[in-house]
């Protein structure tokens, strides 16, 4: 379980949120809402250990993520605003590198299959700089099909996707939740998320 205790974050002289408390259990999705500048991305980055909060604690399985370090990172998949892919590498090469960095053993066949399922058949061997923004986003999202991480933290994952890709991503998220995964996400788009298995957190006014 992911648990947040009395979390407070500021940026410069501005308080983004203070005294934040919530938890997300396996098989649940948390949809984080709020206007631009309300601290959604800062919160997600804090939960990933990429931003240090002013006060409070983030726990995974009852332990502070700062003490877990690599053990926590192996349980986490973070997809931010940026796709975090190398433009000079192909989709296949990007997936291989990501697998190596996360310590997961992924075969080339699995990478081919993931890119095909995400709608990139015929583009696997092209450098990603030759792809459209939507196709680049699909390369990044194909990581979800290969990851064994329990916790997915997704910042605007539906950006630049067409209708069919949005539907497919929603199905991937539902499957992860049904398998007792945990998902935290932000999105400005109207999407159909897991009914009965989702909760919401509103930041700001």
N, C-alpha and C positions, 0 to 999 in steps of 0.2 A: 504494500500500500504506500502511496505517496501522501505525505502529511506535511502541511505548512503551518507553522506556529508563529503567531505574532510578527509577521513579516512586514518590514518597513523599508521602502526604497526611495531615495531622493536623487534628483539629477540637478547638479548645481545647487541653487537655492530653492528649488521647487520640489515639494513633496508629491510623489506620484501616487503612492498609497501607503497606508499606515495601519498596523495592527491587524494584518490580514491573516485569517485562520480558515483553513478548509482541508479536506482530505478527499482523495479519489481512490476507490477500491478497484480491484480487478474486475473486468467485465463492465467498466463504466467509461463514459466519455464526459469530459468537462469542456463546455463551449464558453470561452472567455470573450465577453463583449465589452465595448466601450468606444468612445470617440477617439479620433486620432490624437495622440499625445496623452492618452489616459494611463499609459504605462503597460499596455498589453505585451509588447515585445520585450520590454525590460523584465516583466514578470517571467516570461518564458525563458529568457536567457539566464535569469537568476535560478530558475528550477533546473537548468542544465549545468549550473556551476560556472557559467561564463561571466556572470556579473555578481559582485559581492554586495549583499544587502547591508543596510545600516544596522538593523536589529532583526532578531528572529532566527528561525531555523527551518531548513528543508530536510525532511527525513524520508528515507526509503527503507521500508521494512523495519522501522523503529530506530534506525541509526542515521546520524547526521551524514549527509552526502559528502561533506568535506573529509570525513574520516574513512568513508568507503572508497573514494577516488576511483581507481580503475575498475573496481568491482561494480560501481554504479554506472560508469560510462559504458560498460558492456551490456547493461540492461536498457540503455537509452538510445533512441534514434531521434535526432533533432534535424528538422528541415526548416530553415529560416527563409526570410524574404528572398535572399539570393540563392541561386541553385547550387552553389558550391561544387561546380564541375569545371574541369580544365578545358578551355576552348580548343586547344591544339590536339586534344585526345578524342578518340571516338567514344561512343556510348559504351561499348564493350570495355574499353580500357578504363574509363571512368568507374565503372562498376567493379572491376578487378582491384583498382586502387582503393576504393572505398571498403571493399571486403578485407583487404590487407590491413588497413588502418583500424578497422573495428575488430580484427582478430578472428573473423569468420572465414570458414573454408567454403568457397563458392566455386563450382565448376564452370567452365566456359559454356557448357550446354545450358546451365541454369541462367546464365547471363543472357544468352540468346533468347531463351524462352521468356524471360522477364521483359525484355525490350519488345518482343513480339506481342505479348499480352497487353502492354501499355500503348500499343499502336505505332510502333516504330519499325515495323518490318520493312526491310529495304533501306533503312537508314543506319543500320548498326555499325557499318564500317566508315561512315562519314565523320570527319572532325566536327565536333559539336558547334564550332563557330560558323559552320555552314547551315545550321538548323535554324528554324524560326524560334521565336520566344516560347511558343507553346510546346514545340518539340523539345527544347532544352528543359522545360519544366517537366516534361514526361520522363526524360532521362533521369532527372533528380528523383522523381516519384517512383521510378522503377526499383529504387532501393527498398521501398516498402514491401515489395514482393519477395525480396531475398533476405530481409532482416529477421533475425531471431530475437531481437530486442523486445522486452515486455512493455516498455514505456515509450510511446510515440509522442513527441512534442512538435506540433506542426503550426507554423506561423503563415497564415494566408496560403494554404496549400492549393486552393482552387484558382489562384491567379493565372491568367493567360491560357486557361484550358477551355476547349470547346465543350458543347453540351454532352457529347458522348464520353469525353474524358472525365468530366465532372461526375457523371453517373457511375463510371467505372471506379473512380477514386472513392466514391461513397460506398460502393460494394466492398472495396478493400478494407475500408475502415470498419464496416459492419462485421466482416469476417474476423478481424483482429479482436474486436470487442467480444464477439461470440466465443472466441478461444481464450477468454479471460485476460486479454490484453487491456492496457490502459491508454487512453488517448486524451491529450489536451490540445485544443486548437483554437485559433482565431480565424474568423472569416467575415468579410463584409457582404458576401454573396448569400442569397437565399438558397439554401440547400436542405435536402431532407436527410437529417441525421438520425441516429438510432433512437427511436421512440421507446420510452420506458427504461432506457439504459443511459440516458444523458442527463446532465445537470448543467446549470448555467451560473456563471460568476460575472457580475457587472462591476466594472471599474469606472471610477469617475462619477459624474452626476447623470 
